[in-house]
Amino acid sequence: MNQCDCHLTGRVVVPDDPFYHEARQDFNRAVQQYPLMIVYCRDQGDVSNAVRWSKACHVPLRIRNGGHNYEGYSSGNGTLVIDVSEMHGIFLDESQNALYVQGGATNGQVYQFLSSRGYPFPGGTCPTVGISGYATGGGWGLSCRWLGLGCD
């Protein structure tokens, strides 16, 4: 596979884009990193294309929901940042006792969705943290002793 075999889809932000400096900035302003580009994915196809492009072009990738990582792990110098913040769908299938959440949803959105239906959620205390980071970080929250970790 080479660069000609795949392409990026979604909204692509590169360093000469006027939005780049705002887009590259994570939550922690002390961390200043300059990714090669940021791809705002709108669906699974955009994510797949970004992963394939990253592999074909030998560019390290990072996954980001909103950049809420204190250490700056969701960005990096010379990386491809796959931002899933525009993928925030939530669906509850009560017949299967299953919740489907896209990676761009935040703790606050999931709390609001579930609490309006009478269900608890073992999420963390910060409403702006993305579910993708919450789940891949293990899913620690105030009620995890009672309800288990988010990754369970």
CNS distance restraints for C-alpha pairs under 8 A (distance, minus, plus):
assign (resid   1 and name CA) (resid   5 and name CA) 6.01 0.50 0.50
assign (resid   1 and name CA) (resid  56 and name CA) 5.78 0.50 0.50
assign (resid   2 and name CA) (resid   6 and name CA) 7.53 0.50 0.50
assign (resid   2 and name CA) (resid  56 and name CA) 5.14 0.50 0.50
assign (resid   2 and name CA) (resid  57 and name CA) 6.89 0.50 0.50
assign (resid   3 and name CA) (resid   7 and name CA) 7.56 0.50 0.50
assign (resid   3 and name CA) (resid  53 and name CA) 6.92 0.50 0.50
assign (resid   3 and name CA) (resid  56 and name CA) 5.70 0.50 0.50
assign (resid   3 and name CA) (resid  57 and name CA) 5.87 0.50 0.50
assign (resid   6 and name CA) (resid  49 and name CA) 6.87 0.50 0.50
assign (resid   6 and name CA) (resid  52 and name CA) 6.73 0.50 0.50
assign (resid   6 and name CA) (resid  53 and name CA) 5.79 0.50 0.50
assign (resid   6 and name CA) (resid  56 and name CA) 7.73 0.50 0.50
assign (resid   7 and name CA) (resid  49 and name CA) 6.37 0.50 0.50
assign (resid   7 and name CA) (resid  50 and name CA) 7.57 0.50 0.50
assign (resid   7 and name CA) (resid  53 and name CA) 6.17 0.50 0.50
assign (resid   8 and name CA) (resid  12 and name CA) 7.57 0.50 0.50
assign (resid   8 and name CA) (resid  39 and name CA) 7.78 0.50 0.50
assign (resid   8 and name CA) (resid  46 and name CA) 7.03 0.50 0.50
assign (resid   8 and name CA) (resid  49 and name CA) 5.62 0.50 0.50
assign (resid   8 and name CA) (resid  50 and name CA) 5.60 0.50 0.50
assign (resid   8 and name CA) (resid  53 and name CA) 6.68 0.50 0.50
assign (resid   9 and name CA) (resid  39 and name CA) 7.70 0.50 0.50
assign (resid   9 and name CA) (resid  41 and name CA) 7.44 0.50 0.50
assign (resid   9 and name CA) (resid  45 and name CA) 7.98 0.50 0.50
assign (resid   9 and name CA) (resid  46 and name CA) 5.20 0.50 0.50
assign (resid   9 and name CA) (resid  49 and name CA) 6.66 0.50 0.50
assign (resid   9 and name CA) (resid  50 and name CA) 7.39 0.50 0.50
assign (resid  10 and name CA) (resid  39 and name CA) 6.28 0.50 0.50
assign (resid  10 and name CA) (resid  40 and name CA) 5.67 0.50 0.50
assign (resid  10 and name CA) (resid  41 and name CA) 4.92 0.50 0.50
assign (resid  10 and name CA) (resid  42 and name CA) 6.07 0.50 0.50
assign (resid  10 and name CA) (resid  46 and name CA) 5.62 0.50 0.50
assign (resid  11 and name CA) (resid  39 and name CA) 5.62 0.50 0.50
assign (resid  11 and name CA) (resid  40 and name CA) 4.97 0.50 0.50
assign (resid  11 and name CA) (resid  41 and name CA) 6.69 0.50 0.50
assign (resid  12 and name CA) (resid  37 and name CA) 6.93 0.50 0.50
assign (resid  12 and name CA) (resid  38 and name CA) 5.79 0.50 0.50
assign (resid  12 and name CA) (resid  39 and name CA) 4.49 0.50 0.50
assign (resid  12 and name CA) (resid  40 and name CA) 6.33 0.50 0.50
assign (resid  13 and name CA) (resid  17 and name CA) 6.09 0.50 0.50
assign (resid  13 and name CA) (resid  19 and name CA) 7.24 0.50 0.50
assign (resid  13 and name CA) (resid  20 and name CA) 6.00 0.50 0.50
assign (resid  13 and name CA) (resid  23 and name CA) 7.76 0.50 0.50
assign (resid  13 and name CA) (resid  37 and name CA) 5.64 0.50 0.50
assign (resid  13 and name CA) (resid  38 and name CA) 5.09 0.50 0.50
assign (resid  13 and name CA) (resid  39 and name CA) 6.29 0.50 0.50
assign (resid  13 and name CA) (resid  40 and name CA) 7.97 0.50 0.50
assign (resid  14 and name CA) (resid  20 and name CA) 6.17 0.50 0.50
assign (resid  14 and name CA) (resid  36 and name CA) 6.68 0.50 0.50
assign (resid  14 and name CA) (resid  37 and name CA) 4.66 0.50 0.50
assign (resid  14 and name CA) (resid  38 and name CA) 6.62 0.50 0.50
assign (resid  15 and name CA) (resid  20 and name CA) 5.48 0.50 0.50
assign (resid  15 and name CA) (resid  21 and name CA) 7.58 0.50 0.50
assign (resid  15 and name CA) (resid  36 and name CA) 7.11 0.50 0.50
assign (resid  15 and name CA) (resid  37 and name CA) 6.86 0.50 0.50
assign (resid  16 and name CA) (resid  20 and name CA) 6.99 0.50 0.50
assign (resid  19 and name CA) (resid  23 and name CA) 6.00 0.50 0.50
assign (resid  20 and name CA) (resid  24 and name CA) 5.92 0.50 0.50
assign (resid  21 and name CA) (resid  25 and name CA) 6.43 0.50 0.50
assign (resid  23 and name CA) (resid  38 and name CA) 7.60 0.50 0.50
assign (resid  24 and name CA) (resid  33 and name CA) 7.19 0.50 0.50
assign (resid  24 and name CA) (resid  34 and name CA) 6.55 0.50 0.50
assign (resid  24 and name CA) (resid  35 and name CA) 6.92 0.50 0.50
assign (resid  24 and name CA) (resid  38 and name CA) 7.43 0.50 0.50
assign (resid  24 and name CA) (resid  75 and name CA) 7.56 0.50 0.50
assign (resid  25 and name CA) (resid  29 and name CA) 7.02 0.50 0.50
assign (resid  25 and name CA) (resid  32 and name CA) 7.02 0.50 0.50
assign (resid  25 and name CA) (resid  33 and name CA) 7.52 0.50 0.50
assign (resid  25 and name CA) (resid  67 and name CA) 7.47 0.50 0.50
assign (resid  26 and name CA) (resid  31 and name CA) 7.40 0.50 0.50
assign (resid  26 and name CA) (resid  66 and name CA) 7.45 0.50 0.50
assign (resid  26 and name CA) (resid  67 and name CA) 4.42 0.50 0.50
assign (resid  26 and name CA) (resid  68 and name CA) 6.32 0.50 0.50
assign (resid  26 and name CA) (resid  69 and name CA) 7.26 0.50 0.50
assign (resid  26 and name CA) (resid  72 and name CA) 6.69 0.50 0.50
assign (resid  26 and name CA) (resid  74 and name CA) 7.93 0.50 0.50
assign (resid  26 and name CA) (resid  75 and name CA) 7.57 0.50 0.50
assign (resid  27 and name CA) (resid  66 and name CA) 7.88 0.50 0.50
assign (resid  27 and name CA) (resid  67 and name CA) 5.46 0.50 0.50
assign (resid  27 and name CA) (resid  68 and name CA) 4.82 0.50 0.50
assign (resid  27 and name CA) (resid  69 and name CA) 6.61 0.50 0.50
assign (resid  27 and name CA) (resid  70 and name CA) 6.70 0.50 0.50
assign (resid  28 and name CA) (resid  68 and name CA) 7.36 0.50 0.50
assign (resid  28 and name CA) (resid  69 and name CA) 7.30 0.50 0.50
assign (resid  28 and name CA) (resid  70 and name CA) 5.41 0.50 0.50
assign (resid  28 and name CA) (resid  71 and name CA) 7.34 0.50 0.50
assign (resid  28 and name CA) (resid  72 and name CA) 7.10 0.50 0.50
assign (resid  31 and name CA) (resid  71 and name CA) 7.21 0.50 0.50
assign (resid  31 and name CA) (resid  72 and name CA) 6.10 0.50 0.50
assign (resid  33 and name CA) (resid  72 and name CA) 7.98 0.50 0.50
assign (resid  33 and name CA) (resid  75 and name CA) 6.70 0.50 0.50
assign (resid  33 and name CA) (resid  76 and name CA) 5.24 0.50 0.50
assign (resid  33 and name CA) (resid  77 and name CA) 5.20 0.50 0.50
assign (resid  34 and name CA) (resid  75 and name CA) 7.79 0.50 0.50
assign (resid  34 and name CA) (resid  76 and name CA) 6.17 0.50 0.50
assign (resid  34 and name CA) (resid  77 and name CA) 4.54 0.50 0.50
assign (resid  34 and name CA) (resid  78 and name CA) 6.35 0.50 0.50
assign (resid  34 and name CA) (resid  79 and name CA) 7.85 0.50 0.50
assign (resid  35 and name CA) (resid  75 and name CA) 6.59 0.50 0.50
assign (resid  35 and name CA) (resid  76 and name CA) 5.49 0.50 0.50
assign (resid  35 and name CA) (resid  77 and name CA) 4.68 0.50 0.50
assign (resid  35 and name CA) (resid  78 and name CA) 4.54 0.50 0.50
assign (resid  35 and name CA) (resid  79 and name CA) 4.64 0.50 0.50
assign (resid  35 and name CA) (resid  80 and name CA) 6.09 0.50 0.50
assign (resid  35 and name CA) (resid  81 and name CA) 6.72 0.50 0.50
assign (resid  36 and name CA) (resid  77 and name CA) 6.99 0.50 0.50
assign (resid  36 and name CA) (resid  78 and name CA) 4.47 0.50 0.50
assign (resid  36 and name CA) (resid  79 and name CA) 5.19 0.50 0.50
assign (resid  36 and name CA) (resid  80 and name CA) 5.79 0.50 0.50
assign (resid  37 and name CA) (resid  78 and name CA) 7.84 0.50 0.50
assign (resid  37 and name CA) (resid  79 and name CA) 6.89 0.50 0.50
assign (resid  37 and name CA) (resid  80 and name CA) 5.25 0.50 0.50
assign (resid  37 and name CA) (resid  81 and name CA) 6.35 0.50 0.50
assign (resid  38 and name CA) (resid  80 and name CA) 5.86 0.50 0.50
assign (resid  38 and name CA) (resid  81 and name CA) 4.60 0.50 0.50
assign (resid  38 and name CA) (resid  82 and name CA) 6.09 0.50 0.50
assign (resid  38 and name CA) (resid  83 and name CA) 6.81 0.50 0.50
assign (resid  39 and name CA) (resid  50 and name CA) 7.42 0.50 0.50
assign (resid  39 and name CA) (resid  80 and name CA) 7.41 0.50 0.50
assign (resid  39 and name CA) (resid  81 and name CA) 6.16 0.50 0.50
assign (resid  39 and name CA) (resid  82 and name CA) 5.11 0.50 0.50
assign (resid  39 and name CA) (resid  83 and name CA) 5.84 0.50 0.50
assign (resid  40 and name CA) (resid  82 and name CA) 6.38 0.50 0.50
assign (resid  40 and name CA) (resid  83 and name CA) 4.78 0.50 0.50
assign (resid  40 and name CA) (resid  84 and name CA) 6.10 0.50 0.50
assign (resid  40 and name CA) (resid  85 and name CA) 7.27 0.50 0.50
assign (resid  40 and name CA) (resid  86 and name CA) 6.87 0.50 0.50
assign (resid  41 and name CA) (resid  46 and name CA) 5.12 0.50 0.50
assign (resid  41 and name CA) (resid  47 and name CA) 5.93 0.50 0.50
assign (resid  41 and name CA) (resid  82 and name CA) 6.90 0.50 0.50
assign (resid  41 and name CA) (resid  83 and name CA) 6.09 0.50 0.50
assign (resid  41 and name CA) (resid  84 and name CA) 5.36 0.50 0.50
assign (resid  41 and name CA) (resid  85 and name CA) 7.70 0.50 0.50
assign (resid  41 and name CA) (resid  86 and name CA) 6.52 0.50 0.50
assign (resid  41 and name CA) (resid  87 and name CA) 7.04 0.50 0.50
assign (resid  42 and name CA) (resid  46 and name CA) 6.41 0.50 0.50
assign (resid  42 and name CA) (resid  84 and name CA) 7.08 0.50 0.50
assign (resid  42 and name CA) (resid  86 and name CA) 5.57 0.50 0.50
assign (resid  42 and name CA) (resid  87 and name CA) 5.49 0.50 0.50
assign (resid  43 and name CA) (resid  47 and name CA) 6.73 0.50 0.50
assign (resid  43 and name CA) (resid  87 and name CA) 6.38 0.50 0.50
assign (resid  44 and name CA) (resid  48 and name CA) 6.15 0.50 0.50
assign (resid  45 and name CA) (resid  49 and name CA) 6.07 0.50 0.50
assign (resid  46 and name CA) (resid  50 and name CA) 6.18 0.50 0.50
assign (resid  47 and name CA) (resid  51 and name CA) 6.26 0.50 0.50
assign (resid  47 and name CA) (resid  82 and name CA) 6.99 0.50 0.50
assign (resid  47 and name CA) (resid  84 and name CA) 7.99 0.50 0.50
assign (resid  48 and name CA) (resid  52 and name CA) 6.15 0.50 0.50
assign (resid  49 and name CA) (resid  53 and name CA) 6.01 0.50 0.50
assign (resid  50 and name CA) (resid  54 and name CA) 6.03 0.50 0.50
assign (resid  50 and name CA) (resid  82 and name CA) 6.96 0.50 0.50
assign (resid  51 and name CA) (resid  55 and name CA) 6.26 0.50 0.50
assign (resid  51 and name CA) (resid  61 and name CA) 7.56 0.50 0.50
assign (resid  52 and name CA) (resid  56 and name CA) 6.11 0.50 0.50
assign (resid  53 and name CA) (resid  57 and name CA) 5.93 0.50 0.50
assign (resid  54 and name CA) (resid  58 and name CA) 5.75 0.50 0.50
assign (resid  54 and name CA) (resid  59 and name CA) 4.91 0.50 0.50
assign (resid  54 and name CA) (resid  60 and name CA) 6.39 0.50 0.50
assign (resid  54 and name CA) (resid  61 and name CA) 6.43 0.50 0.50
assign (resid  54 and name CA) (resid  80 and name CA) 6.86 0.50 0.50
assign (resid  55 and name CA) (resid  59 and name CA) 6.58 0.50 0.50
assign (resid  55 and name CA) (resid  60 and name CA) 7.82 0.50 0.50
assign (resid  59 and name CA) (resid  78 and name CA) 7.45 0.50 0.50
assign (resid  59 and name CA) (resid  79 and name CA) 5.95 0.50 0.50
assign (resid  59 and name CA) (resid  80 and name CA) 6.49 0.50 0.50
assign (resid  60 and name CA) (resid  78 and name CA) 7.66 0.50 0.50
assign (resid  60 and name CA) (resid  79 and name CA) 5.08 0.50 0.50
assign (resid  60 and name CA) (resid  80 and name CA) 6.23 0.50 0.50
assign (resid  61 and name CA) (resid  79 and name CA) 5.36 0.50 0.50
assign (resid  61 and name CA) (resid  80 and name CA) 4.63 0.50 0.50
assign (resid  61 and name CA) (resid  81 and name CA) 5.73 0.50 0.50
assign (resid  61 and name CA) (resid  82 and name CA) 7.04 0.50 0.50
assign (resid  62 and name CA) (resid  73 and name CA) 7.49 0.50 0.50
assign (resid  62 and name CA) (resid  74 and name CA) 5.35 0.50 0.50
assign (resid  62 and name CA) (resid  75 and name CA) 5.80 0.50 0.50
assign (resid  62 and name CA) (resid  76 and name CA) 7.53 0.50 0.50
assign (resid  62 and name CA) (resid  79 and name CA) 6.92 0.50 0.50
assign (resid  62 and name CA) (resid  80 and name CA) 6.28 0.50 0.50
assign (resid  62 and name CA) (resid  81 and name CA) 4.82 0.50 0.50
assign (resid  62 and name CA) (resid  82 and name CA) 6.00 0.50 0.50
assign (resid  63 and name CA) (resid  74 and name CA) 5.69 0.50 0.50
assign (resid  63 and name CA) (resid  75 and name CA) 7.67 0.50 0.50
assign (resid  63 and name CA) (resid  81 and name CA) 5.92 0.50 0.50
assign (resid  63 and name CA) (resid  82 and name CA) 4.85 0.50 0.50
assign (resid  63 and name CA) (resid  83 and name CA) 6.03 0.50 0.50
assign (resid  63 and name CA) (resid  84 and name CA) 7.47 0.50 0.50
assign (resid  64 and name CA) (resid  74 and name CA) 5.12 0.50 0.50
assign (resid  64 and name CA) (resid  75 and name CA) 7.37 0.50 0.50
assign (resid  64 and name CA) (resid  81 and name CA) 6.74 0.50 0.50
assign (resid  64 and name CA) (resid  82 and name CA) 5.98 0.50 0.50
assign (resid  64 and name CA) (resid  83 and name CA) 4.63 0.50 0.50
assign (resid  64 and name CA) (resid  84 and name CA) 6.23 0.50 0.50
assign (resid  64 and name CA) (resid  85 and name CA) 7.42 0.50 0.50
assign (resid  64 and name CA) (resid 132 and name CA) 7.79 0.50 0.50
assign (resid  64 and name CA) (resid 133 and name CA) 7.62 0.50 0.50
assign (resid  65 and name CA) (resid  83 and name CA) 5.42 0.50 0.50
assign (resid  65 and name CA) (resid  84 and name CA) 5.04 0.50 0.50
assign (resid  65 and name CA) (resid  85 and name CA) 4.54 0.50 0.50
assign (resid  65 and name CA) (resid 103 and name CA) 7.07 0.50 0.50
assign (resid  65 and name CA) (resid 104 and name CA) 5.28 0.50 0.50
assign (resid  65 and name CA) (resid 105 and name CA) 7.91 0.50 0.50
assign (resid  65 and name CA) (resid 129 and name CA) 7.97 0.50 0.50
assign (resid  65 and name CA) (resid 130 and name CA) 5.44 0.50 0.50
assign (resid  65 and name CA) (resid 131 and name CA) 7.85 0.50 0.50
assign (resid  65 and name CA) (resid 132 and name CA) 6.64 0.50 0.50
assign (resid  65 and name CA) (resid 133 and name CA) 7.24 0.50 0.50
assign (resid  66 and name CA) (resid  83 and name CA) 7.24 0.50 0.50
assign (resid  66 and name CA) (resid  84 and name CA) 7.93 0.50 0.50
assign (resid  66 and name CA) (resid  85 and name CA) 5.92 0.50 0.50
assign (resid  66 and name CA) (resid 104 and name CA) 7.90 0.50 0.50
assign (resid  66 and name CA) (resid 128 and name CA) 7.86 0.50 0.50
assign (resid  66 and name CA) (resid 129 and name CA) 7.38 0.50 0.50
assign (resid  66 and name CA) (resid 130 and name CA) 6.59 0.50 0.50
assign (resid  67 and name CA) (resid  72 and name CA) 7.52 0.50 0.50
assign (resid  67 and name CA) (resid  74 and name CA) 6.11 0.50 0.50
assign (resid  67 and name CA) (resid  75 and name CA) 7.65 0.50 0.50
assign (resid  68 and name CA) (resid 128 and name CA) 7.56 0.50 0.50
assign (resid  68 and name CA) (resid 129 and name CA) 6.03 0.50 0.50
assign (resid  68 and name CA) (resid 130 and name CA) 7.63 0.50 0.50
assign (resid  69 and name CA) (resid  73 and name CA) 6.27 0.50 0.50
assign (resid  69 and name CA) (resid  74 and name CA) 6.35 0.50 0.50
assign (resid  72 and name CA) (resid  76 and name CA) 7.29 0.50 0.50
assign (resid  74 and name CA) (resid  81 and name CA) 7.34 0.50 0.50
assign (resid  75 and name CA) (resid  79 and name CA) 7.06 0.50 0.50
assign (resid  75 and name CA) (resid  81 and name CA) 6.05 0.50 0.50
assign (resid  76 and name CA) (resid  81 and name CA) 7.96 0.50 0.50
assign (resid  84 and name CA) (resid  88 and name CA) 7.99 0.50 0.50
assign (resid  84 and name CA) (resid 103 and name CA) 6.20 0.50 0.50
assign (resid  84 and name CA) (resid 104 and name CA) 4.83 0.50 0.50
assign (resid  85 and name CA) (resid 103 and name CA) 7.33 0.50 0.50
assign (resid  85 and name CA) (resid 104 and name CA) 3.98 0.50 0.50
assign (resid  85 and name CA) (resid 105 and name CA) 6.82 0.50 0.50
assign (resid  85 and name CA) (resid 130 and name CA) 7.84 0.50 0.50
assign (resid  86 and name CA) (resid 104 and name CA) 5.91 0.50 0.50
assign (resid  87 and name CA) (resid 102 and name CA) 5.73 0.50 0.50
assign (resid  87 and name CA) (resid 103 and name CA) 6.33 0.50 0.50
assign (resid  87 and name CA) (resid 104 and name CA) 4.62 0.50 0.50
assign (resid  87 and name CA) (resid 105 and name CA) 6.79 0.50 0.50
assign (resid  88 and name CA) (resid 101 and name CA) 7.08 0.50 0.50
assign (resid  88 and name CA) (resid 102 and name CA) 5.17 0.50 0.50
assign (resid  88 and name CA) (resid 103 and name CA) 6.49 0.50 0.50
assign (resid  88 and name CA) (resid 104 and name CA) 4.46 0.50 0.50
assign (resid  88 and name CA) (resid 105 and name CA) 4.03 0.50 0.50
assign (resid  88 and name CA) (resid 106 and name CA) 7.61 0.50 0.50
assign (resid  89 and name CA) (resid 101 and name CA) 5.95 0.50 0.50
assign (resid  89 and name CA) (resid 102 and name CA) 5.33 0.50 0.50
assign (resid  89 and name CA) (resid 104 and name CA) 7.79 0.50 0.50
assign (resid  89 and name CA) (resid 105 and name CA) 6.69 0.50 0.50
assign (resid  90 and name CA) (resid  99 and name CA) 7.41 0.50 0.50
assign (resid  90 and name CA) (resid 100 and name CA) 5.74 0.50 0.50
assign (resid  90 and name CA) (resid 101 and name CA) 4.54 0.50 0.50
assign (resid  90 and name CA) (resid 102 and name CA) 6.45 0.50 0.50
assign (resid  90 and name CA) (resid 105 and name CA) 7.52 0.50 0.50
assign (resid  90 and name CA) (resid 110 and name CA) 7.43 0.50 0.50
assign (resid  90 and name CA) (resid 113 and name CA) 7.80 0.50 0.50
assign (resid  91 and name CA) (resid  99 and name CA) 5.92 0.50 0.50
assign (resid  91 and name CA) (resid 100 and name CA) 5.07 0.50 0.50
assign (resid  91 and name CA) (resid 101 and name CA) 6.49 0.50 0.50
assign (resid  92 and name CA) (resid  97 and name CA) 7.72 0.50 0.50
assign (resid  92 and name CA) (resid  98 and name CA) 6.07 0.50 0.50
assign (resid  92 and name CA) (resid  99 and name CA) 4.54 0.50 0.50
assign (resid  92 and name CA) (resid 100 and name CA) 6.23 0.50 0.50
assign (resid  93 and name CA) (resid  97 and name CA) 5.93 0.50 0.50
assign (resid  93 and name CA) (resid  98 and name CA) 5.24 0.50 0.50
assign (resid  93 and name CA) (resid  99 and name CA) 6.16 0.50 0.50
assign (resid  93 and name CA) (resid 100 and name CA) 7.87 0.50 0.50
assign (resid  94 and name CA) (resid  98 and name CA) 6.35 0.50 0.50
assign (resid 101 and name CA) (resid 105 and name CA) 6.79 0.50 0.50
assign (resid 101 and name CA) (resid 131 and name CA) 7.91 0.50 0.50
assign (resid 102 and name CA) (resid 131 and name CA) 7.89 0.50 0.50
assign (resid 102 and name CA) (resid 132 and name CA) 7.98 0.50 0.50
assign (resid 103 and name CA) (resid 130 and name CA) 7.10 0.50 0.50
assign (resid 103 and name CA) (resid 131 and name CA) 5.64 0.50 0.50
assign (resid 103 and name CA) (resid 132 and name CA) 4.57 0.50 0.50
assign (resid 104 and name CA) (resid 130 and name CA) 6.07 0.50 0.50
assign (resid 104 and name CA) (resid 131 and name CA) 6.58 0.50 0.50
assign (resid 104 and name CA) (resid 132 and name CA) 6.62 0.50 0.50
assign (resid 105 and name CA) (resid 109 and name CA) 6.23 0.50 0.50
assign (resid 105 and name CA) (resid 110 and name CA) 6.93 0.50 0.50
assign (resid 105 and name CA) (resid 130 and name CA) 5.77 0.50 0.50
assign (resid 105 and name CA) (resid 131 and name CA) 5.71 0.50 0.50
assign (resid 105 and name CA) (resid 132 and name CA) 7.79 0.50 0.50
assign (resid 106 and name CA) (resid 110 and name CA) 6.34 0.50 0.50
assign (resid 106 and name CA) (resid 127 and name CA) 6.41 0.50 0.50
assign (resid 106 and name CA) (resid 128 and name CA) 5.59 0.50 0.50
assign (resid 106 and name CA) (resid 129 and name CA) 5.47 0.50 0.50
assign (resid 106 and name CA) (resid 130 and name CA) 4.11 0.50 0.50
assign (resid 106 and name CA) (resid 131 and name CA) 5.32 0.50 0.50
assign (resid 107 and name CA) (resid 111 and name CA) 6.00 0.50 0.50
assign (resid 107 and name CA) (resid 123 and name CA) 6.18 0.50 0.50
assign (resid 107 and name CA) (resid 124 and name CA) 6.97 0.50 0.50
assign (resid 107 and name CA) (resid 126 and name CA) 6.95 0.50 0.50
assign (resid 107 and name CA) (resid 127 and name CA) 4.76 0.50 0.50
assign (resid 107 and name CA) (resid 128 and name CA) 6.21 0.50 0.50
assign (resid 107 and name CA) (resid 129 and name CA) 5.74 0.50 0.50
assign (resid 107 and name CA) (resid 130 and name CA) 6.05 0.50 0.50
assign (resid 107 and name CA) (resid 131 and name CA) 6.09 0.50 0.50
assign (resid 108 and name CA) (resid 112 and name CA) 6.07 0.50 0.50
assign (resid 108 and name CA) (resid 126 and name CA) 7.55 0.50 0.50
assign (resid 108 and name CA) (resid 127 and name CA) 4.02 0.50 0.50
assign (resid 108 and name CA) (resid 128 and name CA) 6.30 0.50 0.50
assign (resid 108 and name CA) (resid 129 and name CA) 7.91 0.50 0.50
assign (resid 109 and name CA) (resid 113 and name CA) 6.07 0.50 0.50
assign (resid 109 and name CA) (resid 127 and name CA) 7.56 0.50 0.50
assign (resid 110 and name CA) (resid 114 and name CA) 6.02 0.50 0.50
assign (resid 110 and name CA) (resid 121 and name CA) 7.66 0.50 0.50
assign (resid 111 and name CA) (resid 115 and name CA) 5.76 0.50 0.50
assign (resid 111 and name CA) (resid 120 and name CA) 7.61 0.50 0.50
assign (resid 111 and name CA) (resid 121 and name CA) 6.25 0.50 0.50
assign (resid 111 and name CA) (resid 123 and name CA) 7.63 0.50 0.50
assign (resid 112 and name CA) (resid 116 and name CA) 6.03 0.50 0.50
assign (resid 113 and name CA) (resid 117 and name CA) 6.89 0.50 0.50
assign (resid 114 and name CA) (resid 118 and name CA) 6.36 0.50 0.50
assign (resid 114 and name CA) (resid 119 and name CA) 5.08 0.50 0.50
assign (resid 114 and name CA) (resid 120 and name CA) 6.51 0.50 0.50
assign (resid 114 and name CA) (resid 121 and name CA) 7.03 0.50 0.50
assign (resid 115 and name CA) (resid 119 and name CA) 5.18 0.50 0.50
assign (resid 115 and name CA) (resid 120 and name CA) 6.19 0.50 0.50
assign (resid 115 and name CA) (resid 121 and name CA) 7.90 0.50 0.50
assign (resid 121 and name CA) (resid 143 and name CA) 7.98 0.50 0.50
assign (resid 121 and name CA) (resid 147 and name CA) 7.85 0.50 0.50
assign (resid 122 and name CA) (resid 139 and name CA) 7.72 0.50 0.50
assign (resid 122 and name CA) (resid 140 and name CA) 7.59 0.50 0.50
assign (resid 122 and name CA) (resid 141 and name CA) 5.46 0.50 0.50
assign (resid 122 and name CA) (resid 142 and name CA) 6.72 0.50 0.50
assign (resid 122 and name CA) (resid 143 and name CA) 5.15 0.50 0.50
assign (resid 122 and name CA) (resid 144 and name CA) 5.44 0.50 0.50
assign (resid 122 and name CA) (resid 147 and name CA) 6.07 0.50 0.50
assign (resid 122 and name CA) (resid 148 and name CA) 7.11 0.50 0.50
assign (resid 122 and name CA) (resid 149 and name CA) 6.94 0.50 0.50
assign (resid 122 and name CA) (resid 150 and name CA) 6.39 0.50 0.50
assign (resid 123 and name CA) (resid 134 and name CA) 7.64 0.50 0.50
assign (resid 123 and name CA) (resid 139 and name CA) 6.70 0.50 0.50
assign (resid 123 and name CA) (resid 140 and name CA) 6.85 0.50 0.50
assign (resid 123 and name CA) (resid 141 and name CA) 4.82 0.50 0.50
assign (resid 123 and name CA) (resid 142 and name CA) 7.15 0.50 0.50
assign (resid 123 and name CA) (resid 143 and name CA) 7.56 0.50 0.50
assign (resid 123 and name CA) (resid 144 and name CA) 7.86 0.50 0.50
assign (resid 123 and name CA) (resid 150 and name CA) 6.84 0.50 0.50
assign (resid 124 and name CA) (resid 134 and name CA) 7.68 0.50 0.50
assign (resid 124 and name CA) (resid 139 and name CA) 7.42 0.50 0.50
assign (resid 124 and name CA) (resid 140 and name CA) 6.22 0.50 0.50
assign (resid 124 and name CA) (resid 141 and name CA) 4.01 0.50 0.50
assign (resid 124 and name CA) (resid 142 and name CA) 6.23 0.50 0.50
assign (resid 125 and name CA) (resid 141 and name CA) 6.76 0.50 0.50
assign (resid 125 and name CA) (resid 142 and name CA) 7.10 0.50 0.50
assign (resid 129 and name CA) (resid 133 and name CA) 7.14 0.50 0.50
assign (resid 129 and name CA) (resid 134 and name CA) 6.87 0.50 0.50
assign (resid 130 and name CA) (resid 134 and name CA) 6.15 0.50 0.50
assign (resid 131 and name CA) (resid 135 and name CA) 5.83 0.50 0.50
assign (resid 132 and name CA) (resid 136 and name CA) 6.15 0.50 0.50
assign (resid 133 and name CA) (resid 137 and name CA) 5.79 0.50 0.50
assign (resid 134 and name CA) (resid 138 and name CA) 6.54 0.50 0.50
assign (resid 134 and name CA) (resid 139 and name CA) 5.00 0.50 0.50
assign (resid 134 and name CA) (resid 140 and name CA) 7.47 0.50 0.50
assign (resid 134 and name CA) (resid 150 and name CA) 7.29 0.50 0.50
assign (resid 135 and name CA) (resid 139 and name CA) 4.85 0.50 0.50
assign (resid 135 and name CA) (resid 150 and name CA) 5.58 0.50 0.50
assign (resid 135 and name CA) (resid 151 and name CA) 5.09 0.50 0.50
assign (resid 136 and name CA) (resid 151 and name CA) 7.00 0.50 0.50
assign (resid 138 and name CA) (resid 149 and name CA) 6.37 0.50 0.50
assign (resid 138 and name CA) (resid 150 and name CA) 6.27 0.50 0.50
assign (resid 138 and name CA) (resid 151 and name CA) 5.35 0.50 0.50
assign (resid 139 and name CA) (resid 144 and name CA) 7.90 0.50 0.50
assign (resid 139 and name CA) (resid 149 and name CA) 4.93 0.50 0.50
assign (resid 139 and name CA) (resid 150 and name CA) 3.95 0.50 0.50
assign (resid 139 and name CA) (resid 151 and name CA) 5.57 0.50 0.50
assign (resid 140 and name CA) (resid 144 and name CA) 6.14 0.50 0.50
assign (resid 140 and name CA) (resid 149 and name CA) 5.73 0.50 0.50
assign (resid 140 and name CA) (resid 150 and name CA) 6.69 0.50 0.50
assign (resid 141 and name CA) (resid 149 and name CA) 7.37 0.50 0.50
assign (resid 141 and name CA) (resid 150 and name CA) 7.96 0.50 0.50
assign (resid 143 and name CA) (resid 147 and name CA) 5.98 0.50 0.50
assign (resid 143 and name CA) (resid 148 and name CA) 7.47 0.50 0.50
assign (resid 144 and name CA) (resid 148 and name CA) 4.34 0.50 0.50
assign (resid 144 and name CA) (resid 149 and name CA) 5.14 0.50 0.50
assign (resid 144 and name CA) (resid 150 and name CA) 7.60 0.50 0.50
assign (resid 145 and name CA) (resid 149 and name CA) 7.75 0.50 0.50
assign (resid 148 and name CA) (resid 152 and name CA) 6.65 0.50 0.50
